[in-house]
C-alpha cells in the first residue's frame, strides 16, 4: 500500500529542479561560436575570393548579415519557432550594441592616435601659430593661443548660461503653472536647435545691430545660447527628483519658498546640478559653428575678450585642416587630441559628481556630518 | 444621538463649510517667484529675439527676390538670382539618409541596453552613449573625412553597381572611385553616427520605464523575452522613440561642420545621393558668411527658414514625447 503510493507519487511528480534563468548552456554557446566562425569563413570566401569586392566596412557588414542567417538556420535545427525568434532577436540587438561601442572606441582611438604626433612635442602647448609658416617643423607652432581662447570663451559662456539655465529649471519645477508647459517644450526643442543658428543670431543681434566687434565675448554669447537649454534640461531632471518630503518639512518649519529652494532643494540636488553644468560645458567647448561666425581667427595670442579676434581649439582645427602642409594637418589632429581630452576630463568629472542621487550622501559628507554631530 | 453625530459632518446640518486653504506669500517670495518667472520668460524671449533678428536682417534679401527665394535653385547674389530651392531639399536629403541609418541602430542599441545587457554592462554602456553624444562635431568631422571616407567608397560603388536601378542609388557619373567621393551619402553616414547617441539615450530612458507589472504579466502568460519586448516595451515606448527621432532629425538638419568638411558644394538639387556634390543651408552659411552685406542678408533669410523648420520639428517631437503615457510618467 505505502510502496504503491510512493511509486504513484514518484511517477506523477518528478523530482523538482530549480529553473535557472539566463543560463548559458553548452549548446547555446557552441551555436553562437559556430555561426560566427562559419560566417567569417563564408564571408572571406565570397567577399575576397569570388565576388572580389573591397573595403573593410563592407566585409564586416556582409559578415553580420551572413552570421545572422547562419545563426537562425542553426537555431531552427535544434529549437522550436518561438525560441529561435527569441534568440535571433537577442543576438541582433546585441550586435547593434557592439557596433555602437566599436564606433565610439574607433572614433576616440583614431583621434587620439593621429594627434600623438603633435602632442608629444612640449612646444605644442607653449607656442602659438604666429611664427608657424607653411614649411616650419612640428617644433614650431602650437595651440597656446587657441587654449587661451577656448578657456575664455567657455568661461564667459558658463557665466552667462548657468544662472539662467538653473533659474529656468527651478521655475519649471517649483513654480509651474500654465506657462511651465510651453517653456519646457521650448527648452527641449532648443537642445536640438542647429548650433549655427546661435552664431547667426549673435552675428545679426550683437555684431551687426549693436555694433559689437568679432571677439571672444560675442563667441561666448553664441555658446551660451547653445549651452543654456542643456543646463536647464539637466537641472530640471535632478531638481524634480528631490523628494517632496524635504520641501514639506522645510515649509512646516515655517520657512518661505525661496528659503526652502535655497537651503533645501538646491543643496540636495547639488551633485546632479554640477553634472548638468559640466555636461553643458562639454557640449559648448567643442562647438565650432557658433564660434566660426562670431570670433574671427588669428594666429597669435590675444588675452582680451572684448577687443580683437580670437582663436579657439575647434577654429584652429577648422583652419589648419585647410592648409596644404602635412605638419599643419598634424597640428589640426593635435588640437583635436587636446579638445577630445578636455571633453573626456569634463565628462569624467560629470560622472564622478553625478554618482549620487539627490539626497544620497557620499562617504565623505557622511563622515563630516558624523564629526559635527559628535562635536555638539 | 448616534444618527445626529453621523449626520453632523454634512455642512447643511451644522453650518460648517470646508475652509479654503491659501498661503499668503511674503514679499521675499513674491520677488523670488518673479525672478523665476522672468527666467522662464527669458527662454521664450531668446527664441523670439532669434526669430526677430533673423527676419530683420534677412528682410532686404527677401525683398530683392520676392517669392522666387523659395523657387530659385541658383545662388547669384549680384543679379538677385538666389534662393533655397536647391539647398533646402539637398539638406533634408542628407538628414533623411542619416535618420534611415540612425533610427534602427539606435532603437536596437537602446533595447539591448535596457532589456538585454547585464546590469554591470548597462551602466558602462549608458556612459559610453553619453560620451558619444559629447564628442565634438569637429572631431567627428575629422574622423569622417580621414578615416571613414576612404573606407566607405567601396560600399558606395557596390550600391551604385548592383542597386543602381533604384533612382536614388543610380550613379550619373562613371562608375569609378572619384565619382563617389564627397557625396551626400557619406555626409549622411557621419551625421547618423552623431544622431545615434541622441536617439539611443532618450529611447533607453523611455524603455526602462515600461511598467514592471506588465512585463511580469507578459512573462506569466508564457512569452519569451523577445515577445515581452514586442508586446510591452515597444508599444510603451513608441511615442518616446518617435519624439526622440524628431529631436535627432532637428540635429541632423542643422549639422554644419561635418557637411562643410565632407561635401563639395553644388547649387542644383542632386538626388543621386552616391554621387559627388551636395549642399545644405548650414553649409552655405559657413561657406559664405564673410562675403559682404548682401550675401549675409541672404544667409539670414535662409537661416530663418532653417530655424523655423527645425524648431517646428523639435517642438512636435518634444510634444509627442511629453503627451504620451511614458512622457507623463517622466514629468509627474
Interface residues (C-beta under 8 A of the other chain):
Chain A: X53 X54 X55 X56 X57 X58 X61 X82 X83 X85 X86 X89 X90 X92 X93 X94 X95 X96 X97 X99 X100 X101 X103 X104 X106 X107 X108 X110 X111 X114 X164 X167 X168 X170 X171 X172 X174 X175 X179 X180 X181 X182 X183 X184 X185 X186 X187 X188 X189 X190 X191 X192 X193 X194 X195 X196 X197 X200 X201 X203 X204 X205 X208 X209 X225 X228 X229 X232 X240 X256 X257 X258 X261 X279 X282 X283 X285 X286 X287 X288 X289 X292 X293 X314 X317 X318 X321 X332 X333 X336 X339 X340 X343 X344 X346 X347 X351
Chain B: X25 X26 X28 X29 X31 X32 X33 X35 X36 X37 X38 X39 X40 X41 X42 X43 X44 X46 X47 X49 X50 X53 X54 X56 X57 X104 X105 X108 X109 X111 X112 X113 X115 X116 X117 X125 X127 X128 X129 X130 X131 X132 X134 X135 X136 X137 X138 X139 X140 X142 X143 X145 X146 X147 X151 X152 X153 X154 X155 X158 X193 X196 X198 X200 X224 X225 X226 X227 X229 X247 X248 X250 X251 X253 X254 X255 X256 X257 X261 X282 X285 X286 X289 X296 X299 X300 X303 X306 X307 X310 X311 X314 X315 X317 X318 X319 X321 X322 X331
